[in-house]
Structures are given as C-alpha cells and as structure tokens.
Amino acid sequence: MRVLVVFIKELVESFIRNFRLLFSRAKSNHINTVLKETGIVKIDGFYTKQECKKLRDRIDDYIERENTNLWVDDSGADHRVYFINEIDDEFNKFYEHPQIREGLLNYTGCSKPSGMLLAARIDAKEGNLGSGGGWHRDSPIRHQFKAVCYLSDVDTNHGPFQYIKGSHRKMDVFMTYLLGVFKTGQYRFTKDEIDTYLNKRSKEITEFTAKEGAVAFSDTKGIHRGKPISKGSRYVLFCYFWDGAIPKHFEKLRQR
Ligand SMILES: [Fe+2]
C-alpha cells in the first residue's frame, strides 16, 4: 500500500516536471543527458586559480566576522555562510551564472527559481561526519538540481562529494522498496543500509574529486554525502534552488 502511495507521488512529480519542461525553453545537451542518466556531471575549469583564491579569502573573512550568521556543526569542522549571495556581489555572480541557470532550466524546466548560495569551509577535525551529516537524499520524491563548486583542490582525503550514480532514478528507488532495502520515503541512511544497497543493486560510490575551480551539477534526490575530511580544508559553494518558496527552516540561516 505504501509503495502504491509513493508510486502515485512519483507519477505526479514526473507529470508536473515534464509539463514544465515542455512549456519552457529547456534544451537537451550533453551535460543534461549525463545528468539524467547518472545524477552527476562534472565541469572542469569553471573558475581560475586566482578567482578561487579570492573567493576562499572572502569565505575566511566571513567566517571570522562577528556579524556573520554562521552555522557550525557539532564537531566544529563545518562552517557555513548561507545566503551569501544576498550580501556579496562576487558570490551572487556564481549564484546567477548563466551556465548554472541553463543547467537548472534544462533539467527541471524552472527558469525563475527561488534559492540561495551557501559558501562553506570544512576543516579536518576528529569526529567530523562530513558535509551533510551522512548519507541522504535531499528529497525522497522530487528531483533536485544543485550546482557544487570546489574552491580548493579536493582529493579523496579532503571530504569529496560522494554520490551513488543512478540512485536518483525512479526505477531504482522503487526497486529499493520492493527489495526491502529501504523503507518507503526514507531519505537518511546508515552505513549498513548503504552497504546492503550497493550489494543488492550492484552499485558503487563515486567520489567527485577535482582541482579547484571545478563544478558539478547533481540531482540530489540521488544518494550522496560529503565524505568525512581527514586532511586540510575544503572550500565549496553550493547553489540551492526551489521552484516554490524557500523552505521555512532555512529562514533562520539568512544573513541579516
Ligand atoms: Fe544533501
């Protein structure tokens, strides 16, 4: 019965999104094809070394300032400045970048999103869970488009974004329910549940490792996390978009 409810919700989601795509100026291109197929696509060289350095310095500055509405995780590793686009033009340029908006439009049909930009620095600290607090989907039903930009080199030790390719696809989501791997509507997962899923669905974890200045577009309905960081710091920008209002729980994170 619960699977049937989810099935109906998925159908409605699909109908609304495809209807929007049909009446938008969305085009299919290579980036969009890869994104649809796997849930993640990488674009190298979005920013130069100099631009990355400038933005890193600005993030450090905001983290130091007393009047920043800063979010810090329990381990003190993850420092986040949400809505940075609303107080800083340099960051707003990324949030409004035409290439990112084009990616959003092609994937979701959304041309006038609400949203914000998060700038974050995560430092290697004992006990950090990585960015995002472990394996999850941003939504169990709705497809999400997020743009992630690394402002520092990220290898396997620097807490890369990890993604399970194909886990955003409706058929895969159904199979996990039918096989009893996940509960219907579940969107946070333990390590054991992920191991069972990888095994039963013959999947593997992809690490988005890249040089500074690289961008990834990702459908964060797919299962992902920031890997716990064991070395140095990772500087990152995250574009959040919604086709309706910004969810209420983000309000307290707004810059004043
Ligand atoms: Fe997430």
Boltz pocket constraint, residues with backbone or C-beta under 6 A from the ligand:
constraints:
  - pocket:
      binder: B
      contacts: [[A, 132], [A, 136], [A, 137], [A, 138], [A, 220], [A, 224]]
      max_distance: 6.0
